Amino acid sequence: MRPDADLIVIGAGVAGLMLAERLAGLGRRQLRVMLLEQGREISASRRVWSGYETRPGPLPVETGWRRIALSAGRVPMERGLGRGRYALVRGETLTARALPVIAASPALSLHTGLAVEGISRRDGLFYVETADGVLSARQVIDTRPGGAQLLNAAPFIQTSVRAEIRTGSGVFDPAVAVLVDDLRRDGRALEFSTVLPLAEDHAIVEAVRIARQGDEARPDLDRVLERLVPGGGFDAVMRTRAASPMGLSDHWPGQSSGVAMAASRGAGTAIVRAAGRDAWRAAYWAGEAAAALQDGRPVPGLPAQSWMAHSASLWALERVFARPARLLHLAAKRPPEALVRLLGGMSGAGEAVAALWAALTLPRR
């Protein structure tokens, strides 16, 4: 029996969209692809990602900064990035580029409002059960988030509130991204805010709180905004909330049915939002996965940190968590991009071990 598709991709988030876009642009072995999304709209268009990139990649970067500013209380610190930049990616830009490419391809089809209820395998084919019936395919890639399962397994939980604001006066310096704005000193949680200036009167502000499992209070974004713009003279264009797993191994178990997983295994040391990965790793994974599918090779999982890198990063963060104000001392001892990569779960083994050694030699106060 001829299946409904050669490949079914579950989830039209950043990983699913970018994989479909890559496959639409490769013609030497055109696969029939169905992209399934349970939402009526593509949720990626409402997201904003920020992260550190070492080289120009496949993501449509909105803007980027080569310097970061940090402060603890009234002690400021400004550092230039040795290489790469701290960049901002908007989901609406990503979808505006990907959706027309997908729609123009006769071999690809996008189906929204279609929730997947189960996946089975028999006679060499996969069968995807949906509310509208059963679809068959030779291969299935599941990019859905791990959700509650990931959060319950994480030793730390990162909660955040993000807003895009405009003010009536130029209060932001477009040349500087403020990574750490406030550090808690009580030893119970690490709390900081990220300010990403877009123009003199326009910025994205995120308040982040990282605490141990079971302590999932949300950070006070209004307090952060009041400090940035005294008197409340700003308009909040967009406000989103998120909870993220932190401290998980990259090697998250896949499904026993043989479905290729492109989600939960991306949950590195710190990070990953409920989508189970950061946009940068998903983008590079999409290129690798598309090439593998074209060549008939097994689809790789998301890039994973080595055990040594993961353990060293986690031990370094444990040291910082014992007294959160140490984060500023760590930032002074290590290159700023190393700090960004540590908090983002992207450190290599050597970089993570160096961060651990720096954390172990931090002052007691």
ChimeraX attribute file (.defattr): number of C-alpha atoms within 10 A of each C-alpha:
attribute: neighborCount
match mode: 1-to-1
recipient: residues
	/A:1	5
	/A:2	9
	/A:3	14
	/A:4	16
	/A:5	19
	/A:6	19
	/A:7	21
	/A:8	25
	/A:9	25
	/A:10	25
	/A:11	27
	/A:12	26
	/A:13	23
	/A:14	28
	/A:15	31
	/A:16	25
	/A:17	25
	/A:18	27
	/A:19	25
	/A:20	26
	/A:21	24
	/A:22	19
	/A:23	27
	/A:24	23
	/A:25	13
	/A:26	13
	/A:27	9
	/A:28	8
	/A:29	11
	/A:30	17
	/A:31	17
	/A:32	19
	/A:33	25
	/A:34	22
	/A:35	22
	/A:36	22
	/A:37	23
	/A:38	18
	/A:39	14
	/A:40	10
	/A:41	12
	/A:42	20
	/A:43	17
	/A:44	19
	/A:45	16
	/A:46	14
	/A:47	14
	/A:48	18
	/A:49	14
	/A:50	19
	/A:51	16
	/A:52	22
	/A:53	16
	/A:54	11
	/A:55	9
	/A:56	10
	/A:57	11
	/A:58	12
	/A:59	19
	/A:60	16
	/A:61	16
	/A:62	15
	/A:63	16
	/A:64	23
	/A:65	20
	/A:66	18
	/A:67	20
	/A:68	23
	/A:69	18
	/A:70	24
	/A:71	17
	/A:72	19
	/A:73	11
	/A:74	8
	/A:75	9
	/A:76	12
	/A:77	15
	/A:78	16
	/A:79	16
	/A:80	15
	/A:81	17
	/A:82	13
	/A:83	12
	/A:84	16
	/A:85	21
	/A:86	23
	/A:87	19
	/A:88	21
	/A:89	20
	/A:90	19
	/A:91	22
	/A:92	16
	/A:93	17
	/A:94	20
	/A:95	23
	/A:96	11
	/A:97	15
	/A:98	19
	/A:99	16
	/A:100	11
	/A:101	17
	/A:102	23
	/A:103	14
	/A:104	11
	/A:105	17
	/A:106	11
	/A:107	16
	/A:108	22
	/A:109	17
	/A:110	16
	/A:111	16
	/A:112	15
	/A:113	14
	/A:114	19
	/A:115	18
	/A:116	18
	/A:117	11
	/A:118	10
	/A:119	18
	/A:120	13
	/A:121	16
	/A:122	8
	/A:123	5
	/A:124	9
	/A:125	17
	/A:126	24
	/A:127	21
	/A:128	20
	/A:129	17
	/A:130	16
	/A:131	10
	/A:132	10
	/A:133	10
	/A:134	15
	/A:135	16
	/A:136	22
	/A:137	22
	/A:138	16
	/A:139	21
	/A:140	24
	/A:141	21
	/A:142	20
	/A:143	23
	/A:144	22
	/A:145	19
	/A:146	18
	/A:147	16
	/A:148	13
	/A:149	11
	/A:150	19
	/A:151	20
	/A:152	14
	/A:153	14
	/A:154	21
	/A:155	14
	/A:156	24
	/A:157	26
	/A:158	30
	/A:159	22
	/A:160	24
	/A:161	20
	/A:162	21
	/A:163	21
	/A:164	21
	/A:165	20
	/A:166	20
	/A:167	17
	/A:168	12
	/A:169	12
	/A:170	12
	/A:171	16
	/A:172	21
	/A:173	17
	/A:174	18
	/A:175	16
	/A:176	21
	/A:177	24
	/A:178	23
	/A:179	22
	/A:180	23
	/A:181	20
	/A:182	21
	/A:183	22
	/A:184	16
	/A:185	17
	/A:186	12
	/A:187	13
	/A:188	15
	/A:189	22
	/A:190	23
	/A:191	24
	/A:192	23
	/A:193	25
	/A:194	21
	/A:195	25
	/A:196	28
	/A:197	25
	/A:198	22
	/A:199	14
	/A:200	16
	/A:201	17
	/A:202	23
	/A:203	22
	/A:204	20
	/A:205	23
	/A:206	25
	/A:207	26
	/A:208	23
	/A:209	24
	/A:210	27
	/A:211	20
	/A:212	17
	/A:213	16
	/A:214	10
	/A:215	15
	/A:216	16
	/A:217	14
	/A:218	18
	/A:219	20
	/A:220	16
	/A:221	19
	/A:222	13
	/A:223	12
	/A:224	20
	/A:225	21
	/A:226	13
	/A:227	11
	/A:228	16
	/A:229	16
	/A:230	11
	/A:231	9
	/A:232	12
	/A:233	15
	/A:234	19
	/A:235	13
	/A:236	16
	/A:237	11
	/A:238	11
	/A:239	14
	/A:240	13
	/A:241	12
	/A:242	14
	/A:243	23
	/A:244	24
	/A:245	31
	/A:246	29
	/A:247	26
	/A:248	26
	/A:249	23
	/A:250	22
	/A:251	18
	/A:252	18
	/A:253	10
	/A:254	16
	/A:255	11
	/A:256	7
	/A:257	11
	/A:258	14
	/A:259	17
	/A:260	19
	/A:261	22
	/A:262	28
	/A:263	26
	/A:264	29
	/A:265	24
	/A:266	27
	/A:267	32
	/A:268	33
	/A:269	29
	/A:270	27
	/A:271	26
	/A:272	23
	/A:273	23
	/A:274	21
	/A:275	24
	/A:276	24
	/A:277	27
	/A:278	24
	/A:279	22
	/A:280	19
	/A:281	15
	/A:282	26
	/A:283	21
	/A:284	18
	/A:285	21
	/A:286	27
	/A:287	17
	/A:288	18
	/A:289	23
	/A:290	23
	/A:291	17
	/A:292	14
	/A:293	18
	/A:294	15
	/A:295	11
	/A:296	10
	/A:297	11
	/A:298	10
	/A:299	20
	/A:300	16
	/A:301	23
	/A:302	25
	/A:303	19
	/A:304	20
	/A:305	22
	/A:306	16
	/A:307	13
	/A:308	14
	/A:309	24
	/A:310	27
	/A:311	20
	/A:312	25
	/A:313	30
	/A:314	24
	/A:315	20
	/A:316	22
	/A:317	21
	/A:318	15
	/A:319	18
	/A:320	22
	/A:321	21
	/A:322	16
	/A:323	19
	/A:324	21
	/A:325	21
	/A:326	21
	/A:327	21
	/A:328	20
	/A:329	17
	/A:330	23
	/A:331	21
	/A:332	16
	/A:333	16
	/A:334	15
	/A:335	15
	/A:336	22
	/A:337	25
	/A:338	22
	/A:339	22
	/A:340	18
	/A:341	20
	/A:342	26
	/A:343	18
	/A:344	19
	/A:345	29
	/A:346	26
	/A:347	25
	/A:348	20
	/A:349	18
	/A:350	12
	/A:351	19
	/A:352	26
	/A:353	20
	/A:354	18
	/A:355	26
	/A:356	24
	/A:357	14
	/A:358	18
	/A:359	24
	/A:360	15
	/A:361	12
	/A:362	16
	/A:363	9
	/A:364	8
	/A:365	8
